[in-house]
Amino acid sequence: MYDGPARLCVVPGHRVPLEIAASPRARTRGLLGRDGIDGAILITPSSSIHTLRMRFAIDVAYLDRQLRVADVHTMKPNRIGMPRWRARHVLETEAGALARWSIHPGVQLSIDH
């Protein structure tokens, strides 16, 4: 994968704006310094994240290599998440968005570039 914009396909016909952070610099920056996000950001490769110095709570979905959701959590600012075994990517969005998009463990996601 590469850095840049894409679309996250949640269910057929429902696409969400997506930023892909694949380079070391983009992964390090993530959502730091932002007050929110329109859509989601995919941190790849990654099996854990933190919310240190973040300004808002986020929903986190841990994805396997095939973009199947393995685990979902909401994290408040200034927390450190535990690494998830088998996670290859981490999807981050504003708290509450994953429930609105019906993203939960077992859901298969895809990406349109």
N, C-alpha and C positions, 0 to 999 in steps of 0.2 A: 504494500500500500504506500501511498504517498501523501504528503501534506496537501490540504486544499479542501475546497467545497465538494459536497456530494449530497445525496438524498438517502435517508434511512427509510427502507420499506418495512413498515410494521405489519400491515396486512395488505392484501391486494387492494390497490387503489388509494391507500393512505400512506403518504410520504411526508417525512419530516426533514427540515433543513439540517444538514450534518456538516460538521467540520472534522476533518481527519488530521490527527496529530501523530505523525509517524517518525519524524526526525527527532533526534535528542533535544534540540532546542524547543520545538513545538510541544513535545511531551512534558518538558520541564515547566513551560509556561502554563499550559492547560487553561484553566479558568481564572488564574490569579490576576488580580487587578481589575476584574470585571464586576459589574453590579447585577448581572443576569446574563442569560443566553437565549437567543431565539432559536429553538431547536435543541440540538445536542452536540456533544463533542465525543469523538472516539479516540481514546488513547491506545496506541498500538505500537509495539507489543507492550503489554502490561498485565500484571496479575494482582496489583494492589495500588492504592492511591492514598493521598492524604488531603485534608482540607485546611492545612495550616495557612494562615493569613488570608483565607477566603472570606468574602463578605456576605455570603448567603448559603443556606442549606441546599444540599444537592441530593438527587436520587442517583444511585450507582447501580448499573447492571454489569455483572461479570459475565463475559462471553467466552465460549470455547473457540477452537480453531474454525469451526463451521458457522460461527455467529449465532449459536444457540445459547439462550440465556441460561446460565447455571445458577445464578444467585442475584438477589436484588436487595438493596439496603438504602435507607435514607441516612445521610450523614450531616451533622451540624458542623459549622465552622470550627477549625482548630482541633480536628480529630485525626487520628492515624488509623487507617483501615488495615485489617489483617490480610496477608496474601491469601488468595483463593487457589487451591490446587486445581489444575487443569484450565484455569483462566488464561486466555491468550490476549484478550482485549478488554478494555473497560469503557463503558458508555456512561457519560455524565450528562445530567440535565438538571433543571431547577426542580426542587422538591415538589412532588405531586404529579409531575409530568408522566412518569412511567405508568402510574395507575390510570391516568386519563387515556393513555395510548394502549392500555391493556397489555403491557409488557410485564411478564412474570416468568419464573423459572419454567423452562420447557419451550418457550416461544422461539420460533426460528425467525431471525431477522435477515435482511439482505441489504446491499448497498448498490445504488445506481450512481454512476459517475457522470 
